[in-house]
Amino acid sequence: MTLTALTRRTFVAAGAATLASGLLVPARAAEIAPTQTMRGGANNYRPGAPIVERIGNGGFWMTGTVRRAGDGAPLPGQRIQVWAHTTEGHERDPESHGATLTDENGEFRLEMPQIVPAFGQAHGHVAYDSDAFKSVFLRPLLPRTSDTQLSAHFVLQPA
């Protein structure tokens, strides 16, 4: 009886042989699930915040994408509101809020002042709040307070 040592090379070779033999069925692409609202995401939300070129003096970027649930298609022209506790104001201040629209690729980008910790955490607030899809409120955390960009991604479900 011959024993073959299970090494990385033999494991990879066995996997390739199994795939080549057609024993494994290719996985189907799953539908993309909608994004769920995060706890605390709607704190200090201001309905109808104006669409702006920039919030305050800038220096920090809030970025992200907006896609449709199910097929993941990018959603252009969607209104995204951004607000946070920054070096220039508190997240409850009207001047700390602004909105932008997604581009043809479903991407958004809004410059704002540097986000600073509030309640112990540096975080931003980002919301989709138009009528075509269900509202979603996100509260992403900055990994490091020195970061100058934060991203949030939405997968929206029709209203």
Number of C-alpha atoms within 10 A of each C-alpha: 2 4 5 6 9 9 9 9 10 12 12 12 12 12 13 11 12 12 13 10 9 9 9 10 7 8 6 6 7 8 10 15 14 18 20 15 17 13 10 11 18 16 15 16 20 16 10 12 18 14 16 15 13 19 21 19 12 14 14 19 19 21 18 18 20 27 23 20 19 14 13 15 14 20 19 17 16 23 17 26 26 28 31 30 23 21 15 19 18 18 21 15 14 15 15 20 30 25 24 20 18 20 16 12 14 20 20 24 22 22 21 27 22 22 31 20 16 14 7 7 14 22 24 25 25 29 22 22 18 16 11 11 16 16 17 22 24 24 21 17 17 19 11 9 14 11 13 16 17 18 16 18 17 26 23 24 18 11 9
